[in-house]
Amino acid sequence: MKYELKFIKDLRESLEKYPDFINVILGPRQVGKTTGALCLQQEYLGSDSHYESAEGSTSLSNSWVREQWLLFKSKYKSGVLILDEIQNVENWSQEVKALWDMQKREGTSDKIKLILLGSSSLKIQKGLQESLAGRFRLFQVPHWSFKDTQKITQDLDLEQYLIYGGYPGSYQFIHNKKDFKNYILNSIIDPVIGKDILSLNRVKSPALFRQSFDLFCSYASKEISLTKLLGQLQNKGNTDLVKYYLELFEGSYMIKSLQKYSENKLKLRQSSPKIITLAPVLFSLTNSLNINSEILGRSFESVVGSELLKVSDNLSYWRDKNLEVDFVAEVDGKVFAIEVKSKMKTNTAQGLVAFTKKYPKSEGLIVDQSNWESVLGQLSDLS
């Protein structure tokens, strides 16, 4: 990888400064987690390191973890062990905990440093919270931003990024729509749904679940009533089913649902969610890559939202009757009301004026394609 993603540098520093912690790398498929880990191994870690992946299996016993640990220790005694696709190993966290704690009790100078990678956030987060609390440092690798993309290719300007962006491996196919669609569907969406979700979670109707994904993505940058969405799925269940589906897709880094900003937390939980696709292509694909100014505007808003998620302690939206604010970002104790400007919108400032009057300690910001990167940079400096 010619361009070194930030997590590689952060991981290298963590191994040096915090050797007593397990390093956990989470993120969506096809964004460079494995490539980055292998680059780290080849360029920085030297010969006393080993990479092994649980890819290709959905039900390895937890003895796999112990086998890799013992094999490594028999060869190197100390160094860095990298285990990829750890979510495919049953009860992996319990085995990791047992081995890690045993090493700590032994107190020897020959220690294994451990890096774990995975693409299923829900399953891994559960294991971290239940078994490995206080023992790990978490690094999240997001989809490729426009800035990242510009580092490796000049083939995508901002408008093209809003259509094709998010997965660097797909960029070589942007001049052939058929090949591009096939790559996104066969190399990303189908494996996420089939391997990362359906093989690891209980879903009664896989076909309905797959249909719901396309529907969720089509609502990028829009609020959606869960009851209305359930009706569009033509299902006789209740909104708990839709919430469960949303949770699974969020846990696999495909979409994010934002709640309405309110100081009343009960109202916040009851609000209709606003959908953000975490890669632009997931939205544009629902329109068969046939793009108009409205689609570009919604895609740009979704991109701004996904970037705000990286710097905000809490991200939501706000609405009061016909007045709205696209995003409310809480950063370092401050509240920023952010409206994303596009050619399709009118009366952009009215929602900001109403919000800042209601919450006088907040700051209103308007972003467009000319200033969005600088505004996000300023917010990032605060976080």
Secondary structure, 3 states (H helix, E strand, C coil): CCCCCHHHHHHHHHHHHCCCCEEEEECCCCCCHHHHHHHHHHHHHCCCEEEEECCCCCCECCHHHHHHHHHHHHHHCCEEEEEECHHHECCHHHHHHHHHHHHHHHCCCCCEEEEEEECCHHHHHHHHHHHCCCCEEEEECCCCCHHHHHHHCCCCCHHHHHHHCCCHHHHHHCCCHHHHHHHHHHHHHHHHHHHHHHCCCCCCCHHHHHHHHHHHHHCECCECCHHHHHHHCCCCCCHHHHHHHHHHHHHCCCEEEECECCCCHHHHHHCCCEEEECCHHHHHHHHCCCCCHHHHHHHHHHHHHHHHHHHCCEEEEEEECCEEEEEEEEECCEEEEEEECCCCCCCHHHHHHHHHHHCCCCEEEEECCCCHHHHHHHHHHHC
